Amino acid sequence: MVKETKRTFIYMAVFFGIAFLGIFGGPHVTSLKPLGSGRNILQVLGSASLVLGCCAMLSVATQFRFANRNRPAVEGVMLARIYWLVAWIVAICAVAYGFGVLGTFGTAFSMFGGMLLGWSLQAPVSGFAAWILVSIKRPFRPGDRVQFPTLGALTGDVMEIGPMYTVLNQVGGTIASEEAVGRHVLVPNAMLFGQVIINYTARREASFMLDEVLLRITYDSDWSQAERILLDAAREVTKGVIAITGDEPYIRADSYDYGIILRLRYKTRVKDRAETSYRITKRVIENVQRAQTIDLAIPYVYSYRSGHDRRVEEARRGAQDAGEMEIEIARIRPGNTVVDPQDVEQLSISIASEGLLQPVVVAPHGDTGDYDILAGELRLEACKRLGWKTIRAIVHGAKKSGRVQGVPDGLVPIAINPPGNGLGK
């Protein structure tokens, strides 16, 4: 904006120079013919230039004022453009007066300019009238949360109600939640006459709304325990609202293809809706995870637990089909593989939680009754750490001359399953 200020300084110097020459030098130039007003052309141009020079000086002063108040310089430029518009109109009127045609100019402007001005000011006049009506009737006030359904469900907190615009702090829009995002939206007041406005906080003493949290459970879950978990969570989070309104949370339910939908409904403050829902949902899920009689219904899987149990059962059934048997861990001779203690620790935790999903592979060690480990040494060490006495194993044919029956010379059987959940080395 420094460039804009320099340009304005130049304009101010030029216009004041022309004004000085015209006003003070014009009367001494007798060779110029007087115009309709009795002045010559230099005097008329001097008067018009004086108006424009004063406008330039006012523009520079406004820009410096905004700069000293740490306001954006562009605001000063915006006001300066208004100054220039008014100044040019006054300058044109001064020229018309100098030529003696101000009356004719005024008549033409009243005929065409008045019609144009009335058409262009229709929306501002309507906006000003809407501002007066809103100030008198007060359908909403600064601080209220309102929604405009016909403007794409625009929702926001009213920040300011001015003569031309109502300023909103938008709610949502950039996030999938009903929280103010700090993005200001200007709604022209002229639009208020043709808009449906929903005010969430019309009554300040009762700025509450009904909200709900859903919980989908399977048909065989403990319905009563699920209801207790939901209601206790809502009472704990919204106890302040309950004390004010006296409205207790309650449950409604629907059935669907995969189970039951429990709808927890409760009163919450309008502006705290997102936070309240988060806190209730967190408490509900934490308590459901600890409950053994409640299972979450998940489409296409039926439930999390049943899907997990099915995967475990399929892994065990596959191992049984391979001809596994229980063998004492003490009879299994360790191999030459060096295992990482950290890997053993992690796998032991997984096996303790999920069980051994894949047996180890062993082969008889001669006629001693012992076995050599062929695959799964990491699983063997993890089971030892857990203190197991026996382990499920698949026994290959007896070793002869360092060979395993069914395995070509130079090849060693290995496990190809990735580590984790008992499916490791």
C-alpha positions as CSV (number, residue, x, y, z in Angstrom):
1,M,0.0,0.0,0.0
2,V,3.0,2.3,0.1
3,K,2.7,2.6,-3.7
4,E,-0.9,3.7,-3.4
5,T,0.0,6.3,-0.8
6,K,2.7,7.7,-3.0
7,R,0.3,7.9,-5.9
8,T,-2.2,9.8,-3.8
9,F,0.5,12.3,-2.7
10,I,1.3,13.0,-6.4
11,Y,-2.4,13.5,-7.1
12,M,-2.7,15.9,-4.2
13,A,0.3,17.9,-5.4
14,V,-1.0,18.2,-8.9
15,F,-4.6,19.1,-8.0
16,F,-3.5,21.7,-5.4
17,G,-1.1,23.2,-8.0
18,I,-3.9,23.5,-10.6
19,A,-6.2,24.9,-7.9
20,F,-3.6,27.5,-6.9
21,L,-3.0,28.6,-10.5
22,G,-6.7,28.7,-11.4
23,I,-8.1,30.4,-8.3
24,F,-5.3,33.0,-7.8
25,G,-4.1,33.3,-11.4
26,G,-7.3,33.0,-13.3
27,P,-8.7,36.4,-12.4
28,H,-5.6,38.1,-13.9
29,V,-5.9,36.4,-17.2
30,T,-8.1,38.8,-19.1
31,S,-7.8,37.1,-22.5
32,L,-10.1,34.3,-21.4
33,K,-13.8,34.8,-22.1
34,P,-16.0,34.7,-19.0
35,L,-18.4,31.7,-18.8
36,G,-22.0,31.6,-17.7
37,S,-21.1,32.0,-14.1
38,G,-18.9,35.0,-14.8
39,R,-15.7,33.0,-14.2
40,N,-13.3,31.9,-16.8
41,I,-12.2,28.4,-17.6
42,L,-9.1,28.6,-15.3
43,Q,-11.1,29.6,-12.3
44,V,-13.6,26.8,-12.9
45,L,-10.8,24.2,-13.3
46,G,-9.2,25.6,-10.2
47,S,-12.3,25.2,-8.1
48,A,-12.8,21.6,-9.3
49,S,-9.1,20.8,-8.7
50,L,-9.4,22.2,-5.1
51,V,-12.1,19.7,-4.4
52,L,-10.1,16.8,-5.7
53,G,-7.0,18.0,-3.9
54,C,-8.9,18.1,-0.6
55,C,-10.1,14.6,-1.3
56,A,-6.5,13.4,-1.9
57,M,-5.4,15.0,1.4
58,L,-8.3,13.3,3.3
59,S,-7.4,10.0,1.7
60,V,-3.8,10.2,2.8
61,A,-4.8,11.3,6.3
62,T,-7.2,8.3,6.6
63,Q,-4.5,5.8,5.5
64,F,-2.0,7.2,8.1
65,R,-4.7,7.0,10.7
66,F,-5.4,3.3,10.0
67,A,-1.6,2.6,10.0
68,N,-1.2,4.3,13.4
69,R,-4.0,2.1,14.8
70,N,-2.4,-1.1,13.3
71,R,-5.4,-1.6,11.0
72,P,-5.0,-3.1,7.5
73,A,-4.0,-0.4,5.0
74,V,-6.5,-1.8,2.6
75,E,-9.3,-0.5,4.8
76,G,-8.0,3.1,4.3
77,V,-8.0,2.5,0.5
78,M,-11.6,1.3,0.7
79,L,-12.7,4.5,2.4
80,A,-10.6,6.6,0.0
81,R,-12.5,5.2,-2.9
82,I,-15.7,6.5,-1.4
83,Y,-14.0,9.9,-0.9
84,W,-13.0,10.0,-4.5
85,L,-16.5,9.1,-5.7
86,V,-18.0,12.0,-3.7
87,A,-15.2,14.4,-4.8
88,W,-15.7,13.7,-8.5
89,I,-19.4,14.3,-8.2
90,V,-18.8,17.6,-6.4
91,A,-16.1,18.5,-9.0
92,I,-18.5,17.8,-11.9
93,C,-21.1,20.0,-10.2
94,A,-18.6,22.8,-9.8
95,V,-17.7,22.6,-13.5
96,A,-21.4,22.6,-14.4
97,Y,-21.9,25.7,-12.2
98,G,-18.9,27.4,-13.8
99,F,-20.4,26.9,-17.3
100,G,-23.8,28.1,-16.0
101,V,-25.6,24.8,-16.7
102,L,-26.0,23.5,-13.2
103,G,-29.8,23.7,-13.4
104,T,-29.9,21.7,-16.6
105,F,-27.5,19.2,-15.1
106,G,-29.6,18.9,-12.0
107,T,-32.8,18.3,-14.0
108,A,-31.1,15.6,-16.1
109,F,-29.7,13.9,-13.0
110,S,-33.1,14.0,-11.3
111,M,-34.7,12.3,-14.3
112,F,-32.3,9.5,-15.0
113,G,-30.0,9.5,-12.0
114,G,-32.8,9.3,-9.5
115,M,-34.2,6.2,-11.2
116,L,-30.8,4.6,-11.4
117,L,-30.1,5.5,-7.8
118,G,-33.4,4.1,-6.6
119,W,-32.8,0.8,-8.4
120,S,-29.2,0.5,-7.1
121,L,-30.2,1.3,-3.5
122,Q,-33.1,-1.1,-3.4
123,A,-31.2,-3.8,-1.6
124,P,-29.4,-1.4,0.8
125,V,-32.7,0.2,1.7
126,S,-34.3,-3.2,2.3
127,G,-31.3,-4.2,4.4
128,F,-31.5,-1.0,6.5
129,A,-35.2,-1.7,7.0
130,A,-34.5,-5.3,8.0
131,W,-31.9,-4.0,10.5
132,I,-34.5,-1.7,12.1
133,L,-37.1,-4.5,12.3
134,V,-34.6,-7.0,13.8
135,S,-33.5,-4.4,16.4
136,I,-37.2,-3.8,17.4
137,K,-38.5,-7.4,17.3
138,R,-35.2,-9.1,18.2
139,P,-35.9,-12.6,16.6
140,F,-32.2,-13.2,17.2
141,R,-29.4,-11.4,19.0
142,P,-25.6,-11.4,19.1
143,G,-24.6,-14.6,20.7
144,D,-27.5,-16.7,19.4
145,R,-27.0,-19.7,17.2
146,V,-29.1,-19.6,14.1
147,Q,-29.5,-21.6,10.9
148,F,-30.7,-20.6,7.4
149,P,-32.1,-23.8,5.8
150,T,-32.5,-22.2,2.4
151,L,-28.8,-21.2,2.3
152,G,-27.5,-24.7,2.4
153,A,-28.3,-25.2,6.1
154,L,-25.9,-22.4,6.9
155,T,-25.4,-22.4,10.7
156,G,-23.5,-19.8,12.8
157,D,-23.3,-17.8,16.0
158,V,-24.4,-14.2,15.6
159,M,-21.5,-11.9,16.2
160,E,-22.9,-8.5,15.0
161,I,-26.1,-7.1,13.5
162,G,-25.2,-4.1,11.4
163,P,-27.3,-1.8,9.2
164,M,-26.3,-3.7,6.1
165,Y,-25.0,-7.2,7.2
166,T,-25.4,-9.7,9.9
167,V,-22.1,-11.3,10.7
168,L,-22.0,-15.0,11.7
169,N,-19.2,-17.1,13.2
170,Q,-19.8,-20.2,11.0
171,V,-20.6,-23.5,12.8
172,G,-19.3,-26.6,10.9
173,G,-18.6,-26.2,7.3
174,T,-14.9,-27.0,7.5
175,I,-15.4,-29.8,10.1
176,A,-18.1,-32.4,10.5
177,S,-19.3,-31.1,13.8
178,E,-21.5,-28.4,15.3
179,E,-18.7,-26.2,16.6
180,A,-17.7,-22.7,15.7
181,V,-14.8,-22.7,13.3
182,G,-13.9,-19.0,13.4
183,R,-14.8,-18.3,9.7
184,H,-16.9,-15.1,9.5
185,V,-19.9,-15.2,7.1
186,L,-21.7,-11.9,6.1
187,V,-25.4,-12.3,5.4
188,P,-27.0,-9.3,3.7
189,N,-29.9,-8.0,5.9
190,A,-32.0,-7.6,2.7
191,M,-32.1,-11.4,2.5
192,L,-33.7,-11.7,5.9
193,F,-37.1,-10.8,4.5
194,G,-37.2,-14.0,2.3
195,Q,-35.4,-16.5,4.6
196,V,-36.6,-19.0,7.1
197,I,-34.4,-18.6,10.2
198,I,-34.0,-21.3,12.9
199,N,-32.9,-19.9,16.3
200,Y,-31.4,-22.5,18.6
201,T,-31.1,-20.2,21.5
202,A,-34.2,-18.0,21.2
203,R,-34.7,-18.3,25.0
204,R,-31.5,-17.5,26.8
205,E,-32.7,-19.0,30.0
206,A,-33.4,-22.3,28.2
207,S,-30.8,-22.7,25.5
208,F,-30.9,-26.4,25.5
209,M,-31.7,-29.0,22.9
210,L,-32.4,-32.7,22.7
211,D,-29.5,-34.8,21.3
212,E,-28.8,-38.5,21.1
213,V,-26.0,-41.1,21.0
214,L,-26.5,-44.4,19.3
215,L,-25.2,-47.8,20.5
216,R,-25.7,-50.9,18.2
217,I,-25.6,-54.2,20.1
218,T,-26.3,-57.8,19.0
219,Y,-29.5,-59.6,19.7
220,D,-27.9,-61.8,22.4
221,S,-26.4,-58.9,24.4
222,D,-27.6,-58.0,27.9
223,W,-30.1,-55.2,27.1
224,S,-30.5,-54.1,30.7
225,Q,-26.8,-53.7,31.3
226,A,-26.4,-51.7,28.0
227,E,-29.2,-49.4,29.2
228,R,-27.5,-48.8,32.5
229,I,-24.2,-48.0,30.9
230,L,-25.9,-45.5,28.5
231,L,-27.9,-43.8,31.2
232,D,-25.1,-43.6,33.8
233,A,-22.8,-42.0,31.2
234,A,-25.4,-39.4,30.2
235,R,-26.2,-38.6,33.9
236,E,-22.5,-38.2,34.7
237,V,-21.8,-35.9,31.7
238,T,-25.0,-33.8,31.8
239,K,-25.6,-33.6,35.5
240,G,-25.4,-29.7,35.4
241,V,-28.1,-29.6,32.6
242,I,-30.3,-32.1,34.5
243,A,-30.1,-29.9,37.6
244,I,-31.3,-26.9,35.6
245,T,-33.9,-28.5,33.4
246,G,-35.0,-31.4,35.5
247,D,-35.1,-33.6,32.4
248,E,-33.5,-37.0,32.8
249,P,-32.0,-38.9,29.9
250,Y,-33.9,-41.8,28.5
251,I,-33.7,-44.7,26.0
252,R,-35.5,-45.5,22.8
253,A,-34.7,-48.5,20.6
254,D,-35.1,-49.8,17.1
255,S,-34.2,-53.1,15.5
256,Y,-32.3,-53.6,12.3
257,D,-30.7,-56.5,10.3
258,Y,-27.7,-56.9,12.6
259,G,-29.0,-56.2,16.0
260,I,-30.6,-53.5,18.2
261,I,-30.0,-49.8,18.0
262,L,-30.3,-48.2,21.5
263,R,-30.9,-44.4,21.2
264,L,-29.7,-42.5,24.3
265,R,-31.5,-39.1,24.4
266,Y,-30.5,-36.3,26.7
267,K,-30.7,-32.5,27.0
268,T,-27.5,-30.6,26.3
269,R,-26.5,-27.0,25.8
270,V,-26.7,-26.0,22.2
271,K,-23.1,-24.8,21.9
272,D,-21.7,-27.8,23.9
273,R,-23.5,-30.4,21.8
274,A,-20.3,-31.8,20.1
275,E,-18.3,-32.0,23.3
276,T,-21.1,-33.6,25.2
277,S,-21.6,-36.2,22.6
278,Y,-17.9,-37.0,22.6
279,R,-17.7,-37.4,26.4
280,I,-20.7,-39.6,26.5
281,T,-19.6,-41.8,23.6
282,K,-16.2,-42.3,25.2
283,R,-17.6,-43.4,28.5
284,V,-20.1,-45.7,26.9
285,I,-17.5,-47.5,24.7
286,E,-15.0,-47.8,27.6
287,N,-17.7,-49.5,29.7
288,V,-19.0,-51.7,26.9
289,Q,-15.4,-53.0,26.3
290,R,-15.2,-54.1,29.9
291,A,-18.6,-55.7,29.9
292,Q,-18.6,-59.4,28.9
293,T,-22.3,-59.7,28.2
294,I,-22.5,-56.8,25.7
295,D,-21.3,-57.2,22.1
296,L,-21.3,-54.5,19.4
297,A,-23.1,-55.3,16.2
298,I,-21.0,-54.8,13.0
299,P,-22.6,-55.2,9.6
300,Y,-21.4,-58.2,7.5
301,V,-19.4,-59.6,10.5
302,Y,-22.4,-59.9,12.9
303,S,-20.1,-58.7,15.7
304,Y,-16.5,-58.0,16.5
305,R,-16.2,-60.8,19.0
306,S,-18.0,-63.4,16.9
307,G,-15.9,-62.5,13.9
308,H,-12.7,-62.7,15.9
309,D,-13.8,-66.0,17.5
310,R,-14.6,-67.4,14.0
311,R,-11.1,-66.6,12.7
312,V,-9.5,-68.2,15.8
313,E,-11.6,-71.3,15.4
314,E,-10.8,-71.6,11.7
315,A,-7.1,-71.4,12.5
316,R,-7.4,-74.1,15.1
317,R,-9.5,-76.3,12.9
318,G,-6.9,-76.0,10.1
319,A,-4.2,-77.0,12.5
320,Q,-6.2,-80.1,13.7
321,D,-6.7,-81.2,10.1
322,A,-3.0,-81.2,9.7
323,G,-2.7,-83.9,12.3
324,E,-1.5,-82.0,15.4
325,M,-1.0,-83.5,18.8
326,E,0.0,-82.4,22.3
327,I,3.6,-82.9,23.2
328,E,5.5,-82.1,26.4
329,I,7.7,-79.1,26.0
330,A,10.4,-80.7,28.0
331,R,10.8,-83.4,25.3
332,I,11.4,-80.9,22.5
333,R,15.1,-80.3,21.8
334,P,15.9,-76.6,20.9
335,G,17.3,-75.9,17.5
336,N,20.2,-73.7,16.5
337,T,18.2,-70.6,15.8
338,V,19.0,-67.5,17.9
339,V,15.8,-65.8,19.0
340,D,15.5,-62.2,20.1
341,P,14.2,-61.9,23.7
342,Q,12.1,-58.9,22.8
343,D,10.4,-60.9,20.0
344,V,9.8,-63.7,22.6
345,E,8.2,-61.2,25.0
346,Q,5.9,-59.7,22.4
347,L,4.8,-63.1,21.1
348,S,4.2,-64.4,24.6
349,I,1.8,-61.5,25.3
350,S,-0.1,-62.3,22.1
351,I,-0.3,-66.0,22.8
352,A,-1.5,-65.3,26.3
353,S,-4.3,-63.2,24.9
354,E,-5.2,-65.1,21.7
355,G,-3.9,-68.5,22.3
356,L,-1.5,-70.5,20.1
357,L,-3.1,-70.2,16.7
358,Q,-0.6,-72.4,14.8
359,P,1.2,-75.5,16.2
360,V,5.0,-76.0,16.0
361,V,6.5,-78.6,13.7
362,V,8.7,-81.3,15.2
363,A,10.3,-84.6,14.2
364,P,11.2,-87.6,16.3
365,H,14.9,-87.7,17.6
366,G,15.8,-91.3,17.0
367,D,14.2,-93.7,19.5
368,T,14.8,-91.6,22.6
369,G,11.2,-90.3,22.7
370,D,12.5,-86.7,22.2
371,Y,11.7,-84.4,19.3
372,D,13.7,-81.9,17.2
373,I,12.1,-78.6,16.5
374,L,11.7,-78.0,12.7
375,A,9.6,-74.8,12.7
376,G,8.2,-72.5,15.3
377,E,11.1,-72.1,17.7
378,L,10.0,-68.6,18.6
379,R,6.6,-69.9,19.5
380,L,8.2,-72.6,21.5
381,E,10.2,-70.1,23.5
382,A,7.2,-67.9,24.1
383,C,5.2,-70.9,25.5
384,K,8.1,-71.7,27.7
385,R,8.1,-68.1,29.1
386,L,4.4,-68.5,29.8
387,G,5.1,-71.7,31.8
388,W,3.2,-74.1,29.6
389,K,3.9,-77.8,30.1
390,T,2.6,-79.0,26.7
391,I,2.3,-77.5,23.3
392,R,0.4,-78.4,20.1
393,A,2.7,-79.8,17.5
394,I,2.7,-81.5,14.1
395,V,5.0,-84.5,14.0
396,H,6.9,-85.2,10.8
397,G,8.4,-88.6,9.9
398,A,11.4,-89.9,11.8
399,K,14.8,-88.5,10.9
400,K,17.2,-90.8,9.1
401,S,20.8,-89.9,8.5
402,G,20.1,-86.3,9.1
403,R,17.1,-86.2,6.7
404,V,13.5,-85.7,7.3
405,Q,11.2,-88.0,5.4
406,G,9.4,-86.2,2.6
407,V,12.0,-83.4,2.5
408,P,14.7,-83.3,-0.2
409,D,18.4,-83.2,0.7
410,G,19.7,-79.7,1.4
411,L,16.2,-78.3,2.3
412,V,15.1,-77.4,5.7
413,P,11.3,-76.9,6.6
414,I,10.6,-73.4,7.7
415,A,7.5,-71.5,8.8
416,I,6.2,-69.0,6.2
417,N,3.6,-67.3,8.4
418,P,4.4,-63.8,9.6
419,P,5.0,-63.3,13.4
420,G,2.2,-62.1,15.6
421,N,-0.8,-63.6,17.3
422,G,1.0,-66.9,17.6
423,L,1.7,-67.3,13.9
424,G,5.4,-66.4,14.1
425,K,8.5,-68.3,13.8
